[in-house]
């Protein structure tokens, strides 16, 4: 009876996984006001998923607009585009095939640095790696998620009797950006395995601590593995709406819910009901506030677009430290490019990509964390959020060079 029940539960779980058969990802290239209007009208008449920019409101002339279109709406989209002179191309012919390609040919039961691990695998990995490297790593739970999962921060650094200056890095703030948590895991592996042999990493961990939150939006990330690969937000519920979750990167108290954020609970860029309404955001903000005096840099890892951004995104004003932040970003981008030739664009969020209020990097910068950066990892849209597992290793290898460049600059400018 128990076996039958188990099979029944597995069957239900499998039935619940959203499929994306026949869905396509289009890239639209609006060059006229009419094109922008057309895209916005399309977004109100049918259910399209904005990949870049993150909502219809952020569409402007001369930016590439990547949208995922459900199969049932393809005819409407083809007809609309056919009647318009707007240039467009198909980036992904069949979204379901790309989803399957991300996890094909990989042992689903074991943690690996070159596959997209589930949160369960990441949790087990955190326990193993911290217990087997006690001289360099410790872990602490900074709170639980909305659904009750522990948010564990790994602290990397040589043990010291006094408080050391630190860097805080988080991954996976948006659930569907799978390459992001993959990088945090890679960073931890590299830091531990090269300590003692790589002079720069050794010096960094001797002099500083690095706090790593491998998955920020754990509930959402888990949901992308069990229910819908394309989920982005948290999984919080409110009696005020039947729609689930908020965008954690619109929920920080930095120009909250102004530019580039939505007050509609059903939107992918919903800012939440109040700043830090999302428990995950509050847990991270509380941790950074508690350690504010020693956190010297804040790095948050996203995908996709190949950008290295810094404040501000909630305003077109330049940050007080703009020149230095730009110089460091350009140096880090050059270091990254040196390995595989991958080109990144550097600059303030609002002008380099689009305005977006409530972001974690702006919030950290305004709190006093000078070196505050957002990475948008590979690629520039060919795969988007569905970057194949074969690209995890090269993406992480090149990103390490940029992170180490920033860390070295922070280290040199501690006092």
RODO-2510 file (C-alpha; in nm, 4 decimals, decimal comma):
residues 415
     n   res          X          Y          Z
     1     x     0,0000     0,0000     0,0000
     2     x     0,2850     0,2381     0,0948
     3     x     0,4599     0,1637    -0,2356
     4     x     0,1418     0,2391    -0,4313
     5     x     0,0977     0,5634    -0,2397
     6     x     0,4574     0,6627    -0,3148
     7     x     0,4095     0,5943    -0,6873
     8     x     0,0917     0,7974    -0,6743
     9     x     0,2738     1,0938    -0,5194
    10     x     0,5560     1,0696    -0,7753
    11     x     0,2982     1,0605    -1,0560
    12     x     0,1218     1,3679    -0,9168
    13     x     0,4536     1,5491    -0,8813
    14     x     0,5456     1,4676    -1,2409
    15     x     0,2047     1,5782    -1,3691
    16     x     0,2510     1,9120    -1,1938
    17     x     0,5664     2,0035    -1,3861
    18     x     0,4856     2,2705    -1,6427
    19     x     0,5795     2,1861    -1,9985
    20     x     0,6764     2,4337    -2,2682
    21     x     0,6190     2,2273    -2,5819
    22     x     0,6152     2,4349    -2,8995
    23     x     0,6851     2,7594    -2,7139
    24     x     0,9357     2,9950    -2,8724
    25     x     1,1598     3,2779    -2,7572
    26     x     1,1526     3,5758    -2,9942
    27     x     1,3904     3,8692    -3,0102
    28     x     1,2110     4,1855    -3,1229
    29     x     1,4023     4,4948    -3,2292
    30     x     1,1890     4,8070    -3,1808
    31     x     1,3278     5,1102    -3,3658
    32     x     1,0149     5,3289    -3,3703
    33     x     0,7614     5,4451    -3,1106
    34     x     0,4996     5,2380    -3,2956
    35     x     0,7080     4,9241    -3,2346
    36     x     0,7226     4,9958    -2,8616
    37     x     0,3451     5,0527    -2,8551
    38     x     0,2900     4,7281    -3,0461
    39     x     0,4958     4,5258    -2,7954
    40     x     0,3143     4,6822    -2,5005
    41     x    -0,0256     4,6138    -2,6607
    42     x     0,0788     4,2557    -2,7308
    43     x     0,1739     4,2151    -2,3637
    44     x    -0,1716     4,3281    -2,2480
    45     x    -0,3641     4,1114    -2,4959
    46     x    -0,1775     3,7819    -2,4516
    47     x     0,0274     3,6146    -2,1813
    48     x     0,3927     3,6630    -2,2807
    49     x     0,6937     3,6125    -2,0551
    50     x     0,9459     3,8960    -2,0722
    51     x     1,3030     3,7681    -2,0488
    52     x     1,4789     4,0928    -2,1319
    53     x     1,3846     4,3554    -2,0311
    54     x     1,1919     4,2150    -1,7374
    55     x     0,8569     4,3792    -1,8127
    56     x     0,6659     4,5552    -2,0900
    57     x     0,7035     4,8879    -1,9061
    58     x     1,0793     4,8748    -1,9590
    59     x     1,0588     4,8397    -2,3377
    60     x     1,2104     5,1355    -2,5234
    61     x     1,3391     5,2067    -2,8730
    62     x     1,6659     5,0408    -2,9757
    63     x     1,6869     4,7703    -2,7100
    64     x     1,6515     4,4030    -2,7898
    65     x     1,3312     4,2611    -2,6427
    66     x     1,3353     3,8860    -2,5687
    67     x     0,9956     3,7275    -2,5006
    68     x     0,8802     3,3707    -2,4463
    69     x     0,5541     3,3025    -2,6295
    70     x     0,3229     3,0110    -2,5350
    71     x     0,2343     2,7881    -2,8320
    72     x    -0,1340     2,8897    -2,8221
    73     x    -0,0424     3,2531    -2,8964
    74     x     0,2091     3,1935    -3,1754
    75     x    -0,0392     3,2611    -3,4558
    76     x    -0,1326     3,5978    -3,3039
    77     x     0,2341     3,6918    -3,2658
    78     x     0,3222     3,5850    -3,6216
    79     x     0,0247     3,7813    -3,7592
    80     x     0,1097     4,0913    -3,5550
    81     x     0,4757     4,0823    -3,6552
    82     x     0,3807     4,0155    -4,0171
    83     x     0,1754     4,3363    -4,0229
    84     x     0,4621     4,5338    -3,8728
    85     x     0,8005     4,6248    -4,0179
    86     x     0,9755     4,5541    -3,6876
    87     x     1,2796     4,3309    -3,7207
    88     x     1,2629     4,0072    -3,5233
    89     x     1,4237     3,6638    -3,4964
    90     x     1,3594     3,3399    -3,3127
    91     x     1,6241     3,2661    -3,0473
    92     x     1,4799     2,9386    -2,9167
    93     x     1,2704     2,7238    -3,1514
    94     x     1,1307     2,4947    -2,8825
    95     x     1,1554     2,5959    -2,5190
    96     x     1,0772     2,2451    -2,3884
    97     x     1,3737     2,0986    -2,5792
    98     x     1,6013     2,3653    -2,4295
    99     x     1,4641     2,2914    -2,0787
   100     x     1,5362     1,9195    -2,1256
   101     x     1,8818     1,9882    -2,2683
   102     x     1,9797     2,1674    -1,9445
   103     x     1,9553     1,8489    -1,7419
   104     x     2,0135     1,5722    -1,9951
   105     x     2,2796     1,3061    -1,9455
   106     x     2,3524     1,3995    -1,5844
   107     x     2,3260     1,1813    -1,2756
   108     x     2,0353     1,3505    -1,0967
   109     x     2,1298     1,2094    -0,7563
   110     x     2,4789     1,3472    -0,7049
   111     x     2,6100     1,6999    -0,6570
   112     x     2,8347     1,8203    -0,9359
   113     x     2,9968     2,1550    -1,0127
   114     x     2,9131     2,1127    -1,3813
   115     x     2,5401     2,0513    -1,3510
   116     x     2,2447     2,2464    -1,2181
   117     x     2,1925     2,1044    -0,8692
   118     x     1,8636     2,0978    -0,6813
   119     x     1,8445     2,2805    -0,3509
   120     x     1,8517     1,9456    -0,1685
   121     x     2,1823     1,8633    -0,3376
   122     x     2,3185     2,2102    -0,2598
   123     x     2,2184     2,1742     0,1057
   124     x     2,3919     1,8355     0,1368
   125     x     2,6984     1,9825    -0,0377
   126     x     2,7092     2,2753     0,2090
   127     x     2,7067     2,0333     0,5021
   128     x     2,9816     1,8177     0,3515
   129     x     3,2119     2,0964     0,2393
   130     x     3,1886     2,2885     0,5663
   131     x     3,2527     1,9831     0,7849
   132     x     3,5527     1,8754     0,5775
   133     x     3,7201     2,2207     0,5664
   134     x     3,6708     2,3507     0,9203
   135     x     3,9919     2,5562     0,9133
   136     x     3,8618     2,7736     0,6279
   137     x     3,4833     2,7552     0,6258
   138     x     3,1904     2,7744     0,8630
   139     x     2,8176     2,8040     0,8055
   140     x     2,5374     2,9902     0,9730
   141     x     2,1634     3,0056     0,9165
   142     x     2,0523     3,3686     0,8815
   143     x     1,6798     3,2864     0,8894
   144     x     1,4239     3,0738     0,7092
   145     x     1,2406     3,1291     0,3807
   146     x     0,8653     3,1832     0,3514
   147     x     0,8184     2,8069     0,3118
   148     x     1,0515     2,7338     0,6039
   149     x     1,3779     2,6396     0,4321
   150     x     1,7001     2,7470     0,6083
   151     x     1,8995     3,0267     0,4452
   152     x     2,2600     2,9211     0,5030
   153     x     2,5523     3,1577     0,4572
   154     x     2,8983     3,0057     0,4156
   155     x     3,1804     3,2091     0,5693
   156     x     3,5130     3,1532     0,3933
   157     x     3,8382     3,2772     0,5437
   158     x     4,1266     3,1857     0,7685
   159     x     4,0115     3,1740     1,1307
   160     x     4,0969     3,4862     1,3260
   161     x     4,0467     3,6059     1,6829
   162     x     3,9406     3,9508     1,5583
   163     x     3,6681     4,0513     1,3100
   164     x     3,8031     4,0700     0,9580
   165     x     3,6814     4,2914     0,6723
   166     x     3,4485     4,0962     0,4447
   167     x     3,2848     4,0580     0,1051
   168     x     2,9223     3,9409     0,0806
   169     x     2,8124     3,7503    -0,2296
   170     x     2,4704     3,6083    -0,3115
   171     x     2,3394     3,3976    -0,5970
   172     x     1,9955     3,2965    -0,7179
   173     x     1,7896     3,6018    -0,6219
   174     x     1,5763     3,5247    -0,9308
   175     x     1,4658     3,1628    -0,9283
   176     x     1,5071     3,0784    -1,2968
   177     x     1,8632     3,2121    -1,3308
   178     x     2,0202     2,8700    -1,2692
   179     x     2,3726     2,9636    -1,3755
   180     x     2,3880     3,1994    -1,0765
   181     x     2,3785     2,9416    -0,7886
   182     x     2,6129     2,7280    -0,9998
   183     x     2,8679     3,0108    -0,9781
   184     x     2,8420     3,0485    -0,5997
   185     x     2,9144     2,6768    -0,5604
   186     x     3,2057     2,7024    -0,8035
   187     x     3,3472     3,0014    -0,6152
   188     x     3,3473     2,8092    -0,2853
   189     x     3,5162     2,5077    -0,4489
   190     x     3,7851     2,7266    -0,6095
   191     x     3,8499     2,9289    -0,2949
   192     x     3,9039     2,6149    -0,0861
   193     x     4,0987     2,4153    -0,3449
   194     x     4,3382     2,6971    -0,4416
   195     x     4,4038     2,8292    -0,0910
   196     x     4,7746     2,7738    -0,0295
   197     x     4,8646     2,7394    -0,3982
   198     x     4,7134     3,0567    -0,5474
   199     x     4,8835     3,3536    -0,3809
   200     x     4,5950     3,5915    -0,4495
   201     x     4,3269     3,3616    -0,3058
   202     x     4,5486     3,2787    -0,0081
   203     x     4,6062     3,6468     0,0645
   204     x     4,2346     3,7207     0,0266
   205     x     4,1229     3,4507     0,2703
   206     x     4,4037     3,5349     0,5144
   207     x     4,3126     3,9027     0,5232
   208     x     3,9360     3,8973     0,4591
   209     x     3,6272     3,6789     0,4972
   210     x     3,3897     3,6042     0,2108
   211     x     3,0265     3,5412     0,2994
   212     x     2,8530     3,3333     0,0315
   213     x     2,4764     3,2778     0,0122
   214     x     2,4565     3,0047    -0,2564
   215     x     2,0799     3,0416    -0,3129
   216     x     1,8932     3,3562    -0,2077
   217     x     1,5447     3,2748    -0,3362
   218     x     1,5385     2,9106    -0,2250
   219     x     1,1607     2,8548    -0,2443
   220     x     1,1489     2,9941    -0,5971
   221     x     1,4562     2,7952    -0,7041
   222     x     1,3045     2,4735    -0,5689
   223     x     0,9822     2,5562    -0,7562
   224     x     1,1762     2,5850    -1,0857
   225     x     1,2945     2,2266    -1,0299
   226     x     0,9606     2,0785    -0,9227
   227     x     0,6854     2,2817    -1,0913
   228     x     0,7754     2,5511    -1,3405
   229     x     1,1216     2,6069    -1,4850
   230     x     1,0361     2,9673    -1,5725
   231     x     0,9378     3,0879    -1,2232
   232     x     1,1194     3,4063    -1,1144
   233     x     0,9743     3,5459    -0,7894
   234     x     0,9549     3,4313    -0,4281
   235     x     0,6678     3,1995    -0,3204
   236     x     0,5032     3,4161    -0,0534
   237     x     0,1237     3,4347    -0,0299
   238     x    -0,1022     3,7218     0,0716
   239     x    -0,4744     3,7495     0,1319
   240     x    -0,4596     4,0664    -0,0805
   241     x    -0,4050     3,8727    -0,4054
   242     x    -0,4400     3,5266    -0,5551
   243     x    -0,1010     3,5751    -0,7233
   244     x     0,2094     3,4323    -0,5575
   245     x     0,5402     3,5947    -0,4704
   246     x     0,7275     3,9179    -0,5249
   247     x     1,0469     4,0055    -0,7081
   248     x     1,3134     4,0019    -0,4344
   249     x     1,5294     4,2353    -0,6410
   250     x     1,2559     4,4998    -0,6370
   251     x     1,1859     4,4534    -0,2653
   252     x     1,4874     4,6300    -0,1097
   253     x     1,4408     4,9769     0,0353
   254     x     1,6192     5,1661    -0,2418
   255     x     1,3844     5,3944    -0,4353
   256     x     1,1317     5,1203    -0,3583
   257     x     0,8520     5,0648    -0,6130
   258     x     0,9304     5,3664    -0,8291
   259     x     1,1110     5,3158    -1,1629
   260     x     1,1008     4,9744    -1,3321
   261     x     0,9019     4,7980    -1,0604
   262     x     0,5344     4,7019    -1,0548
   263     x     0,2752     4,7381    -0,7795
   264     x     0,0702     4,4611    -0,9457
   265     x     0,1059     4,1388    -0,7394
   266     x     0,0690     3,9316    -1,0578
   267     x     0,3639     4,1002    -1,2304
   268     x     0,7073     3,9379    -1,2482
   269     x     0,8537     4,2685    -1,1227
   270     x     0,6084     4,3085    -0,8313
   271     x     0,7863     4,5162    -0,5653
   272     x     0,6070     4,3497    -0,2725
   273     x     0,3590     4,5082    -0,0339
   274     x     0,6245     4,7016     0,1615
   275     x     1,0063     4,7200     0,1470
   276     x     1,1481     4,3935     0,2865
   277     x     0,8013     4,2351     0,2867
   278     x     0,9752     3,9223     0,1552
   279     x     1,1287     3,7344     0,4471
   280     x     1,4280     3,6307     0,2341
   281     x     1,5067     3,9969     0,1617
   282     x     1,4650     4,0906     0,5274
   283     x     1,6960     3,8069     0,6385
   284     x     1,9729     3,9191     0,4011
   285     x     1,9244     4,2896     0,4768
   286     x     1,9333     4,2205     0,8525
   287     x     2,2534     4,0162     0,8153
   288     x     2,4258     4,2884     0,6108
   289     x     2,3078     4,5607     0,8520
   290     x     2,4426     4,3606     1,1491
   291     x     2,7815     4,3247     0,9771
   292     x     2,7812     4,6621     0,8056
   293     x     3,1006     4,7842     0,9710
   294     x     3,3083     4,5016     0,8205
   295     x     3,1338     4,4323     0,4855
   296     x     3,3376     4,6229     0,2269
   297     x     3,1928     4,4771    -0,0948
   298     x     2,8611     4,3349    -0,2076
   299     x     2,8404     4,1115    -0,5164
   300     x     2,5125     3,9751    -0,6486
   301     x     2,5106     3,7258    -0,9346
   302     x     2,2340     3,7197    -1,1970
   303     x     2,1836     3,6163    -1,5588
   304     x     2,1681     3,6875    -1,8481
   305     x     2,3165     3,9698    -2,0654
   306     x     2,6935     3,9738    -1,9910
   307     x     2,6933     4,2945    -1,7920
   308     x     2,8801     4,4206    -1,4879
   309     x     2,6557     4,6799    -1,3268
   310     x     2,6870     4,9119    -1,0289
   311     x     2,4632     5,1812    -0,8714
   312     x     2,2367     5,3328    -0,9508
   313     x     1,9442     5,1486    -1,1033
   314     x     1,6663     5,3369    -0,9215
   315     x     1,7955     5,6727    -1,0417
   316     x     1,9783     5,8183    -1,3402
   317     x     2,2055     6,0055    -1,0986
   318     x     2,5657     5,8906    -1,0897
   319     x     2,6958     5,7349    -0,7684
   320     x     2,9407     5,9424    -0,5631
   321     x     3,2088     5,6799    -0,6390
   322     x     3,1113     5,6452    -1,0072
   323     x     3,4613     5,6893    -1,1545
   324     x     3,6230     5,4308    -0,9291
   325     x     3,3345     5,1848    -0,9621
   326     x     3,3494     5,2124    -1,3424
   327     x     3,7269     5,1724    -1,3524
   328     x     3,7112     4,8574    -1,1370
   329     x     3,4217     4,7161    -1,3428
   330     x     3,6126     4,7716    -1,6663
   331     x     3,9246     4,6076    -1,5214
   332     x     3,7183     4,3111    -1,4000
   333     x     3,5495     4,2793    -1,7410
   334     x     3,8879     4,2799    -1,9139
   335     x     4,0113     4,0062    -1,6769
   336     x     3,7012     3,8003    -1,7553
   337     x     3,7427     3,8474    -2,1296
   338     x     4,1069     3,7331    -2,1192
   339     x     4,0063     3,3659    -2,0807
   340     x     3,7481     3,2934    -2,3527
   341     x     3,6967     3,6307    -2,5181
   342     x     3,3536     3,6815    -2,3578
   343     x     3,2614     4,0483    -2,3765
   344     x     3,0902     4,2259    -2,0884
   345     x     2,9517     4,5795    -2,0806
   346     x     3,0091     4,7841    -1,7639
   347     x     2,8149     5,0759    -1,6234
   348     x     2,5432     5,2013    -1,3893
   349     x     2,2277     4,9899    -1,3984
   350     x     1,9767     5,2567    -1,5051
   351     x     2,1619     5,3654    -1,8189
   352     x     2,3405     5,0409    -1,9061
   353     x     2,0381     4,8111    -1,8978
   354     x     1,7185     4,9842    -1,7730
   355     x     1,5933     5,1602    -1,4614
   356     x     1,4843     4,9263    -1,1820
   357     x     1,4074     5,0331    -0,8266
   358     x     1,4389     4,8246    -0,5114
   359     x     1,7556     4,6388    -0,6119
   360     x     1,9971     4,4868    -0,3636
   361     x     2,3102     4,6535    -0,5063
   362     x     2,1663     5,0051    -0,4785
   363     x     2,0454     4,9293    -0,1259
   364     x     2,3889     4,7964    -0,0172
   365     x     2,5638     5,0976    -0,1712
   366     x     2,3348     5,3451     0,0049
   367     x     2,3979     5,1562     0,3301
   368     x     2,7672     5,2349     0,2894
   369     x     2,9018     4,9279     0,1069
   370     x     3,1074     5,1114    -0,1538
   371     x     3,1995     4,8251    -0,3879
   372     x     2,8531     4,7077    -0,4840
   373     x     2,8214     4,5141    -0,8113
   374     x     2,5653     4,3114    -1,0040
   375     x     2,6894     4,0497    -1,2511
   376     x     2,4636     3,9438    -1,5374
   377     x     2,6338     3,6226    -1,6520
   378     x     2,6206     3,4455    -1,9901
   379     x     2,4780     3,4594    -2,2425
   380     x     2,3379     3,7455    -2,4516
   381     x     2,0172     3,5643    -2,5403
   382     x     2,0878     3,2605    -2,7559
   383     x     1,9891     3,0409    -2,4598
   384     x     1,8959     3,3090    -2,2073
   385     x     1,7859     3,1482    -1,8804
   386     x     1,8304     2,8029    -2,0359
   387     x     2,2100     2,8091    -2,0627
   388     x     2,3249     2,4491    -2,1284
   389     x     2,5119     2,2709    -1,8488
   390     x     2,8122     2,2442    -2,0841
   391     x     2,8604     2,6215    -2,0358
   392     x     2,8707     2,6119    -1,6537
   393     x     3,2461     2,5461    -1,6370
   394     x     3,3629     2,8160    -1,8820
   395     x     3,1138     3,0684    -1,7405
   396     x     3,2352     3,0069    -1,3857
   397     x     3,6033     3,0030    -1,4806
   398     x     3,5863     3,3430    -1,6489
   399     x     3,3627     3,4944    -1,3800
   400     x     3,6147     3,3878    -1,1128
   401     x     3,8718     3,6149    -1,2805
   402     x     3,6390     3,9152    -1,2562
   403     x     3,5432     3,8441    -0,8945
   404     x     3,9099     3,8010    -0,7983
   405     x     3,9922     4,1301    -0,9726
   406     x     3,7277     4,3156    -0,7714
   407     x     3,8339     4,1399    -0,4489
   408     x     4,1985     4,2385    -0,5052
   409     x     4,0971     4,6027    -0,5510
   410     x     3,8835     4,5955    -0,2360
   411     x     4,1718     4,4387    -0,0446
   412     x     4,4131     4,7104    -0,1607
   413     x     4,1665     4,9819    -0,0591
   414     x     4,0523     4,8532     0,2786
   415     x     4,1789     5,1382     0,4891
***
